Amino acid sequence: MPEIQEVQAVKLLVAGGFGVGKTTMVGSVSEIPPLRTEERLSDIGAVVDDLTGVESKTTTTVALDFGRITLNPRVVLYLFGTPGQDRFWFMWQELSVGVLGAIVLADTRRMQESFAAVDFFESRDIPFIVGVNCFDGADIYDEDEVRGALDIAPHVPVQLCDVRDRDSAKLVLVRLVEHLMALATADVDQGN
């Protein structure tokens, strides 16, 4: 009888402000049709939703996005995209339960939209990296400039990407997994 190997499920979050590309990223890398909880933006929501810089946006995530990537027969990544608007942030606490790490997506045209996500993960000691989604027409900044703008520690990786492109979005995930492995190795080396 063949030996049954246990599957290791790894839960990761894709987080960031409103309109930074979280839903697009989960959809571009997922091997299954992603679960999306998007609703159309309405005139009522215009009172609380700041569309500055994302005027063409027509939908918003109201709960979560979900996708899956099988790395090998024993390791599966489960990706959860968070909602970006303040009024849906109560979901972040629930989604962060059991998470191994996170990607904070940033838009250099609206860097302030990333501050709360960085603070969320730092305050909970959840390892994260920053994925800078390079939107068409946006200025491109190097890693040190992004690090300075977000005031993040030197050990937090920053990865430029285009989340519409599967390979580019996958590279962000690879960078997160490498970061998590480096942190785990450092903990073992320190006896934790």
KASULWO-V514967 format. One record per helix or strand of 2 or more residues. SS is the DSSP state (2 for helix, 1 for strand). FROM is the first residue (numbers start at 1). TO is the last residue. If there is no record, write none. Layout:
ss-><SS & SS>
from-><FROM & FROM>
to-><TO & TO>
This chain:
ss-><1 & 2 & 1 & 2 & 1 & 1 & 2 & 2 & 1 & 2 & 1 & 2 & 1 & 2>
from-><8 & 22 & 35 & 45 & 59 & 75 & 86 & 90 & 101 & 108 & 128 & 143 & 158 & 166>
to-><16 & 29 & 40 & 47 & 72 & 82 & 88 & 95 & 106 & 123 & 133 & 150 & 161 & 189>
